[in-house]
Amino acid sequence: MIELLVVIAIIALLLSILMPVLNTVKKSVQGILCASNVRQLSLGWFLYNEPNGGNLMRAENNELVLSSSKIIPPWAYQSEMNLIGGPDEPQVESDKVAIRRGALWPYVEHIKVYHCPADRVSRLGQMSANVYRSFSMPQSMNGDGNASGQLNPWQASKESRIKTPSAKMIFLTEFDVWVPGVMGNWGSWVMDYGNLGNFWDPIAVWHNNGGTLGFADGHAEMHKWRDRETLEMAKNFSVGNVSDPANNVDVIYMKNAYRATGRYKWLLPHSPNSPFGWFRVIISNA
């Protein structure tokens, strides 16, 4: 009897040691699969541009009607049941139908590619719309423009406008649950691009404090979020501004990846508390 108890205790001890390791491995595998999915989406986006005269598909989830003969389709439509909320299976199926109607579908005709294996939105019940799509496109890539309907200087509607495609983001994992029962990755992913810039829409931290990004040259990569405030914001499903965007390495990185045109310039001096030392980063219109 004593021997049996000792064996059970050893097994329990081993499980307590192995479970965190196995959980980390599981997240790493999910991250690899997610990066593969985003890479396929990015390649599909890239392949769409040439036969369409270099014009980008719309980053929003609704079409833009310019005239009776010119309609810009979205990469994926918004589910007609998206506003219902709750864990209803028909809503997931409705979201899949909306994906298949989008401009990207002829280039990526595999529904599982549009979903991250670590995305568990459907298990949150009333906290989020029960959507299937895990990814969004940034507003900078032919999303909605300004109040006058014109694109901002940092946005692109044609592939030729994108500067340094290998550094410009076209897809990212998004975990949008900020309105209970509503708003499951609705529209494009948006940053506040005024003044110093800041986060606006939420990000996902499904992969060991990281998210998956796809870029305009067709590649994808895992990106680790580094700032503590960024991680807290994401893990608490909250959205909005971080308190010190000028010194938040994640905001600075995403501003560069988000902007379709232009580049960063480095100036000095700045705050000694900056993760970049005495340097300050600003946006160039070039």
URCORZI-V389126 format. One record per residue. N is the residue number from 1. PSI is psi in whole degrees, 0 to 359 (none if undefined). OMEGA is omega in whole degrees, 0 to 359 (999 if undefined). NEAR is the number of other C-alpha atoms within 10 Angstrom. Layout:
n=N psi=PSI omega=OMEGA near=NEAR
n=N psi=PSI omega=OMEGA near=NEAR
This chain:
n=1 psi=317 omega=180 near=6
n=2 psi=319 omega=180 near=7
n=3 psi=320 omega=180 near=8
n=4 psi=317 omega=179 near=9
n=5 psi=321 omega=179 near=10
n=6 psi=316 omega=179 near=11
n=7 psi=316 omega=179 near=12
n=8 psi=318 omega=180 near=12
n=9 psi=320 omega=179 near=12
n=10 psi=316 omega=179 near=12
n=11 psi=316 omega=179 near=12
n=12 psi=320 omega=179 near=12
n=13 psi=316 omega=179 near=11
n=14 psi=320 omega=179 near=11
n=15 psi=320 omega=179 near=13
n=16 psi=330 omega=179 near=11
n=17 psi=320 omega=187 near=11
n=18 psi=329 omega=186 near=12
n=19 psi=314 omega=177 near=11
n=20 psi=323 omega=179 near=11
n=21 psi=315 omega=180 near=12
n=22 psi=324 omega=178 near=12
n=23 psi=320 omega=177 near=12
n=24 psi=319 omega=178 near=14
n=25 psi=317 omega=179 near=13
n=26 psi=315 omega=179 near=14
n=27 psi=324 omega=179 near=18
n=28 psi=317 omega=178 near=16
n=29 psi=317 omega=177 near=15
n=30 psi=322 omega=178 near=18
n=31 psi=320 omega=178 near=23
n=32 psi=317 omega=179 near=16
n=33 psi=320 omega=179 near=17
n=34 psi=316 omega=179 near=30
n=35 psi=323 omega=177 near=24
n=36 psi=319 omega=179 near=19
n=37 psi=314 omega=182 near=23
n=38 psi=325 omega=177 near=30
n=39 psi=319 omega=178 near=23
n=40 psi=319 omega=177 near=21
n=41 psi=318 omega=181 near=28
n=42 psi=319 omega=178 near=25
n=43 psi=321 omega=177 near=19
n=44 psi=317 omega=176 near=19
n=45 psi=315 omega=181 near=25
n=46 psi=317 omega=181 near=20
n=47 psi=334 omega=179 near=15
n=48 psi=327 omega=192 near=19
n=49 psi=315 omega=185 near=15
n=50 psi=308 omega=180 near=12
n=51 psi=351 omega=179 near=8
n=52 psi=29 omega=174 near=11
n=53 psi=24 omega=181 near=10
n=54 psi=3 omega=178 near=16
n=55 psi=136 omega=182 near=18
n=56 psi=145 omega=170 near=24
n=57 psi=159 omega=185 near=24
n=58 psi=136 omega=182 near=27
n=59 psi=345 omega=178 near=27
n=60 psi=184 omega=180 near=25
n=61 psi=24 omega=173 near=23
n=62 psi=153 omega=182 near=17
n=63 psi=155 omega=178 near=18
n=64 psi=116 omega=181 near=15
n=65 psi=109 omega=178 near=11
n=66 psi=326 omega=177 near=9
n=67 psi=178 omega=180 near=8
n=68 psi=340 omega=182 near=6
n=69 psi=356 omega=182 near=6
n=70 psi=108 omega=179 near=9
n=71 psi=128 omega=178 near=12
n=72 psi=114 omega=184 near=17
n=73 psi=152 omega=175 near=21
n=74 psi=158 omega=178 near=24
n=75 psi=326 omega=174 near=26
n=76 psi=139 omega=179 near=29
n=77 psi=161 omega=173 near=24
n=78 psi=139 omega=179 near=26
n=79 psi=137 omega=178 near=22
n=80 psi=342 omega=180 near=12
n=81 psi=11 omega=187 near=19
n=82 psi=332 omega=184 near=22
n=83 psi=359 omega=182 near=17
n=84 psi=316 omega=181 near=16
n=85 psi=174 omega=178 near=22
n=86 psi=170 omega=187 near=21
n=87 psi=37 omega=183 near=20
n=88 psi=128 omega=180 near=15
n=89 psi=323 omega=179 near=11
n=90 psi=332 omega=180 near=12
n=91 psi=321 omega=176 near=23
n=92 psi=316 omega=180 near=20
n=93 psi=324 omega=177 near=16
n=94 psi=323 omega=178 near=17
n=95 psi=323 omega=177 near=21
n=96 psi=321 omega=177 near=21
n=97 psi=318 omega=180 near=17
n=98 psi=322 omega=177 near=20
n=99 psi=316 omega=183 near=24
n=100 psi=340 omega=179 near=18
n=101 psi=347 omega=187 near=16
n=102 psi=167 omega=182 near=20
n=103 psi=337 omega=182 near=21
n=104 psi=337 omega=188 near=23
n=105 psi=318 omega=179 near=19
n=106 psi=341 omega=182 near=12
n=107 psi=340 omega=177 near=15
n=108 psi=85 omega=186 near=19
n=109 psi=54 omega=177 near=14
n=110 psi=110 omega=191 near=12
n=111 psi=329 omega=182 near=14
n=112 psi=340 omega=179 near=13
n=113 psi=336 omega=183 near=21
n=114 psi=7 omega=183 near=23
n=115 psi=132 omega=175 near=19
n=116 psi=133 omega=182 near=23
n=117 psi=343 omega=178 near=18
n=118 psi=357 omega=181 near=19
n=119 psi=118 omega=181 near=21
n=120 psi=35 omega=181 near=15
n=121 psi=320 omega=184 near=21
n=122 psi=345 omega=181 near=20
n=123 psi=3 omega=182 near=12
n=124 psi=359 omega=179 near=15
n=125 psi=233 omega=185 near=15
n=126 psi=357 omega=181 near=18
n=127 psi=341 omega=182 near=20
n=128 psi=155 omega=169 near=27
n=129 psi=140 omega=184 near=30
n=130 psi=77 omega=184 near=32
n=131 psi=163 omega=181 near=31
n=132 psi=321 omega=186 near=25
n=133 psi=128 omega=182 near=26
n=134 psi=350 omega=190 near=23
n=135 psi=154 omega=175 near=27
n=136 psi=163 omega=172 near=26
n=137 psi=148 omega=179 near=28
n=138 psi=148 omega=180 near=26
n=139 psi=335 omega=181 near=25
n=140 psi=337 omega=182 near=29
n=141 psi=70 omega=177 near=32
n=142 psi=42 omega=171 near=25
n=143 psi=193 omega=179 near=27
n=144 psi=144 omega=180 near=20
n=145 psi=209 omega=181 near=15
n=146 psi=187 omega=183 near=9
n=147 psi=337 omega=180 near=8
n=148 psi=359 omega=180 near=6
n=149 psi=4 omega=180 near=8
n=150 psi=149 omega=177 near=10
n=151 psi=145 omega=175 near=18
n=152 psi=161 omega=181 near=14
n=153 psi=336 omega=182 near=14
n=154 psi=5 omega=179 near=21
n=155 psi=159 omega=179 near=23
n=156 psi=140 omega=173 near=23
n=157 psi=351 omega=178 near=19
n=158 psi=148 omega=182 near=16
n=159 psi=327 omega=182 near=19
n=160 psi=341 omega=180 near=12
n=161 psi=345 omega=184 near=17
n=162 psi=122 omega=179 near=21
n=163 psi=134 omega=182 near=17
n=164 psi=69 omega=184 near=15
n=165 psi=329 omega=182 near=19
n=166 psi=346 omega=180 near=15
n=167 psi=2 omega=185 near=20
n=168 psi=122 omega=187 near=25
n=169 psi=137 omega=175 near=27
n=170 psi=344 omega=175 near=29
n=171 psi=151 omega=172 near=26
n=172 psi=157 omega=174 near=25
n=173 psi=131 omega=180 near=28
n=174 psi=141 omega=180 near=26
n=175 psi=80 omega=188 near=26
n=176 psi=99 omega=180 near=26
n=177 psi=26 omega=192 near=25
n=178 psi=346 omega=173 near=19
n=179 psi=112 omega=184 near=14
n=180 psi=126 omega=177 near=16
n=181 psi=2 omega=184 near=20
n=182 psi=172 omega=166 near=22
n=183 psi=60 omega=175 near=19
n=184 psi=96 omega=182 near=27
n=185 psi=51 omega=182 near=27
n=186 psi=128 omega=175 near=20
n=187 psi=201 omega=180 near=21
n=188 psi=166 omega=176 near=23
n=189 psi=130 omega=191 near=28
n=190 psi=139 omega=168 near=19
n=191 psi=149 omega=171 near=22
n=192 psi=109 omega=188 near=14
n=193 psi=13 omega=177 near=15
n=194 psi=154 omega=178 near=7
n=195 psi=240 omega=181 near=9
n=196 psi=344 omega=183 near=15
n=197 psi=160 omega=182 near=19
n=198 psi=170 omega=173 near=24
n=199 psi=151 omega=173 near=22
n=200 psi=298 omega=176 near=16
n=201 psi=159 omega=183 near=22
n=202 psi=165 omega=175 near=24
n=203 psi=168 omega=179 near=25
n=204 psi=144 omega=177 near=24
n=205 psi=54 omega=185 near=24
n=206 psi=343 omega=190 near=24
n=207 psi=80 omega=178 near=22
n=208 psi=56 omega=180 near=16
n=209 psi=29 omega=179 near=16
n=210 psi=168 omega=175 near=18
n=211 psi=169 omega=182 near=21
n=212 psi=132 omega=180 near=28
n=213 psi=140 omega=173 near=25
n=214 psi=147 omega=187 near=29
n=215 psi=164 omega=190 near=25
n=216 psi=351 omega=175 near=23
n=217 psi=0 omega=177 near=18
n=218 psi=358 omega=181 near=20
n=219 psi=164 omega=178 near=20
n=220 psi=156 omega=180 near=26
n=221 psi=158 omega=172 near=18
n=222 psi=136 omega=180 near=17
n=223 psi=125 omega=179 near=16
n=224 psi=130 omega=173 near=15
n=225 psi=131 omega=192 near=21
n=226 psi=328 omega=185 near=13
n=227 psi=136 omega=183 near=15
n=228 psi=321 omega=181 near=11
n=229 psi=323 omega=176 near=16
n=230 psi=313 omega=181 near=24
n=231 psi=318 omega=179 near=19
n=232 psi=318 omega=179 near=12
n=233 psi=315 omega=182 near=18
n=234 psi=316 omega=184 near=22
n=235 psi=337 omega=177 near=16
n=236 psi=9 omega=179 near=10
n=237 psi=27 omega=182 near=17
n=238 psi=161 omega=179 near=19
n=239 psi=168 omega=177 near=18
n=240 psi=194 omega=189 near=14
n=241 psi=146 omega=167 near=18
n=242 psi=160 omega=190 near=18
n=243 psi=331 omega=184 near=11
n=244 psi=73 omega=185 near=12
n=245 psi=332 omega=182 near=15
n=246 psi=334 omega=182 near=21
n=247 psi=12 omega=178 near=22
n=248 psi=113 omega=186 near=20
n=249 psi=330 omega=180 near=17
n=250 psi=319 omega=176 near=21
n=251 psi=315 omega=181 near=24
n=252 psi=316 omega=178 near=20
n=253 psi=314 omega=184 near=12
n=254 psi=329 omega=176 near=16
n=255 psi=321 omega=179 near=24
n=256 psi=318 omega=180 near=18
n=257 psi=330 omega=184 near=22
n=258 psi=319 omega=184 near=26
n=259 psi=123 omega=181 near=26
n=260 psi=331 omega=182 near=29
n=261 psi=162 omega=174 near=23
n=262 psi=186 omega=184 near=18
n=263 psi=171 omega=176 near=18
n=264 psi=150 omega=167 near=15
n=265 psi=147 omega=182 near=10
n=266 psi=131 omega=179 near=11
n=267 psi=165 omega=173 near=11
n=268 psi=156 omega=4 near=10
n=269 psi=177 omega=174 near=10
n=270 psi=204 omega=185 near=15
n=271 psi=137 omega=175 near=14
n=272 psi=346 omega=177 near=11
n=273 psi=355 omega=181 near=9
n=274 psi=141 omega=176 near=15
n=275 psi=348 omega=179 near=14
n=276 psi=21 omega=180 near=14
n=277 psi=231 omega=184 near=13
n=278 psi=13 omega=182 near=13
n=279 psi=151 omega=176 near=15
n=280 psi=146 omega=183 near=17
n=281 psi=134 omega=176 near=16
n=282 psi=168 omega=182 near=17
n=283 psi=135 omega=174 near=19
n=284 psi=145 omega=176 near=12
n=285 psi=358 omega=182 near=10
n=286 psi=none omega=999 near=10
